[in-house]
């Protein structure tokens, strides 16, 4: 059982808790499969997430009577097939080794086989819509492939812009020092430490106060025997309005091997605490490799010194 926070800590760290049931569902994907490009590949993998519908869209009508999913009872909503679409929706997340076969029969009698699987730990995306085309020269196939290419180009541009900004960002430089344990080389003052334990991870949180800035460092020890721990996303938003806020995030390693330890540092400028009515509280959430929220904190604006 976790001990209660001392009263003085509440002045700065208003809320800290593990929250493994909360899931980051932002990573959804629309992609295209061109069957003519993969004549020897009879089975395609679809990455599905609990309570998120995946729509399969074909370039010809499907045959609902001959479209089937195996061993789906208790795992999926009943299969929906009609027109040129098939909809699958898991009732809950699939286990890491679960694979559910799906065979879609088209109007011309051809069959397309799929395996329904959970998102991969490396990419962590959920298929929201998959366009399946036979004729790569058709209008719909060309248009869908173009959208795929534009989407990949946009992601690359955003990543390059993010890296460019980090190279010249003072907050990212401070976060990098904190993540590597060099807090004495920063202007921050440690205010409190707090820790909690879960079955697969120990988490210690250190809150820092700084001039016009505040910071938090998550020290994580990975107890999962078979899965590296990896940070996938940080959400920062106003506690009162829910509006997103910009913060600097740095991790001291790309992933934490089973039995290993690592740190994630977050630096927030005073502007991240400002609401319309004045300074307020800032909520920070960290999401890990399996899409679950590892922890969240709500920081008081008084951590930011004038």
N, C-alpha and C positions, 0 to 999 in steps of 0.2 A: 504493500500500500504506500502511496506517495505521501510525503509530509506536506503540511500546509505551507504556503508561502508566508514568510515573515511580513508583518504589516508594512515595514519600510519599503519592501520590494514592490508592493502594490502601487506605490506612487509612480513607479517608472514602467513596470511590466504588468499591464492590467490583465493580461490573459495569456496563459501558456498551456497548451495541451496537445497530446498526440491525437490524431484524428484519422485513423487508418481507413474509416469507412467512406470518407469523402474522396471522390475520384475526379481527376482532371479529364474532362471530356472534350477539350478543345481540338484535339488532333484527330480530325476526320478527313477523309480523302475521297476525291472523285477521280477515278482513273479508267483507262481504256485497255482492253485486251483484244488484240487482233489475232484471231484464230489462224489466219493464213500465215502469220509469222512464226507460228509454233506448231507445225503439223505433227511433230512427234510428241508434243506435250499434251497428254489427254486430260490431265487433272490440274486445275488452277487453285491456288490457295486464296481464300478470302479471310481477312482479319475482321472478326466481329467482336462486339462488346455488349455486355448485358443491357437490355432495355434500349438499345440503339438499333433502329431498323437499317438494313442493308438492301438496297434496290439494285437488282440486276436488270439491265436494259439491253435488249437484243435487237438486231436489224430485221427480224421477222417474228411473226406470232409464235407463242409457245403453245405446247399441247398440255393443258393442265392435267389431263387424265394420266399422262405418262411422265409427269414431272414429280419426283419423289425425293424425300429426305429420310435417311435411315437413322433409327435409334434417337429420334428427336423428342419423344414424349418426356415431359417434365423438364426439358431443357430449352425448348423453343415454343414460340407461339405457332399455331397451325400455319402451314405454308400457304401463301397467297400467290396464285399464278393466273394471269389473264392478260389478253392483249399481247404486247411484246415485253412484259415485265414480270419479274418474280421478286417477291419480298420475303426476306427472312429476318426474324427478330429473336435473339436469345432472351430467355427469361432472366438469366443471370450470367455473369462472366463464366466462360469456360475454364477448366483447369489447364495448366500449362501443357499437359500432354494429351488433351482431348482433341479429337479430330472427328467431325461429323460429315459423312459423305452426302453430297447433293448431286442429283443427276437431272438436268433440264433437257427435255425433249422438245425440239422445235417442230414447226409445221411441216417441214420437208422430211421429217423422220430422223434427222441427225441428232446426236446426243452430245451435250457438253457437261463434263464432270468437274465438280469442285470439291474441295475439302474446306469445311468451316473450322477455323482455328482462332485462338486468342491472338491479340497483337503481339508481334515479336518484341522481346526485351530491347533489341537494338534500336528499332525505329518507333515503336509505340504509336502506330497510327491505326485508326479504325476505318474500314471501308464503308463509306456512306452510300456511294453509288458506283457501280462498275458497269461500264459500257462494253458489251461483247459483240464484236463485228466480225463477219466472215470476209467480206470484200473490203480490202484495205483502200480501194480506190473510190468507194462510195462516198457521197457527200457527208453523211453522218460520221463515217469513220474518219475522214480527213478532218472534219471540224472538231471532233472529240480529241483526236491526236494533237491538233493545234492548241486546244485549250490545255491539254496536259503539258505541252512544251512551254506555253506561256506561264503556267503555274510554277513549273520548275525554275524558269528564269526569274520569276518574281521572288521565289524563296532564296535563290542565290544572291540576288541584288540586296535583299533585306539583310542577309547574313553578312555580306561584304560591308554594307553600311554600318551594321552593328559593330563589327570588328574595327572599322576605321574610327568610329567614335570612341571606342574603348581605349585605343592607342593614345589618345590625347586627353582622357578623362581623369581628373584628379581623384574623383570618388572611386573609380575602378582601381587606380593605383593604391589607394588606401585599403580597399577591400582585399586586394592581393596580399598586402602586408599582413592584414589581420588573419587571412586564411592560412598563411604560413607560420603563424604564431609570433610574428614580429610586432606585437601591439605597442611595445616601448618605442618603436620608431614612428609611431603615429601620435597625433595630438589627443587621442581618445583616453578617457578615464574609465576604468571598469567600475560598474555600479552594482552588479549582482550576477550570481550564477544560479542556475536551476537545472535539474536533470530529471529524466524519467526513463523507465525501461519498458520495452515491449519484447515480444517473443523473438523477434528477428533483428532488433537493433537497440542499442543504448544511445540516448541523445542528451548531450549537455549543451545548455544555451548560456551564452555570456552576453550581457547587454552593456553597451558602452555609451558614455555621454561625451559629446564633443562640442566645440565652438561652431555654431551654425549647422551642426550635423549630429546624427546619432548612428549607432551601428549595432549589429547583432551577429554573433558567430555561433553556428551550430557545429558542435563536435560530435561525430557519428562513429560508432563502432558497429560493424556489420556482423551479426550473429547468424545470418542465413548460411547454412553449410554449402549450398550449391549455387547461389545467385549473387553476383557482384551488386553492390548498391551504387546507384547512379542518380544524380540530380537531373530531372528533366525540365522543371519549370518552377519559377517563383512568381506568385501573384502578390501584388502590392496594391492596396486600395484604402480609401478613406473609410473609417469605421462608421461615420454618420451618413455619408451620401452613397457609399459604394463605388465612387468614381475611381478609376485606375490611377495609380501613381507610378512615377519612374524612380527606380532605385538602381544602384550598382551592385552586381553580384559576381563573386569570384569563388571558385573551388580550388583547393590545393592539389586535386588530382581528378582525372576524368571519371574514374570509378573506384569504388572501395571493394577490394577482394574479400571473400569470406574470411572472417577473423581479423580483418584489417580495420584501420581507422582513417578518417579523413575529416576535413573541415569545409564548411560553406560560410562565407562572410557576405553580409549585406550592409551597405552604407546608404543612408537616406539623408538627403539635404533637407534643410528646414522647410523648403517649399513643399515637400511631400506631406507635411503635417498641416498645411494650411487649408482650411475650409472657408466657405463664404462668410461664416460668422466669426472667423478668427482661427487660431491654432486648435487642432483637435488630435485625435488618435489615428495611428497608422496600423493597419493590419497587414501582416506578412504571412504567406502560406508557402511551404516548400513541398513539391511533389517529387516522388521518386520514380525509379525505373518501371514499376508495374502500374503507374498511373495513380497510385494511392497517395493521399496527402500524409506526409510523415509527421508534420507538426505545424502549428500556427502560433503566432504571438501578436498581441496588440500593444503597441508602444505608446506611452504618454508623451505629449509634446515637450514636457519638462526635461526629457533627456537631452534636448537641444539647448545648449547654453548660448547666451547672447554674447 
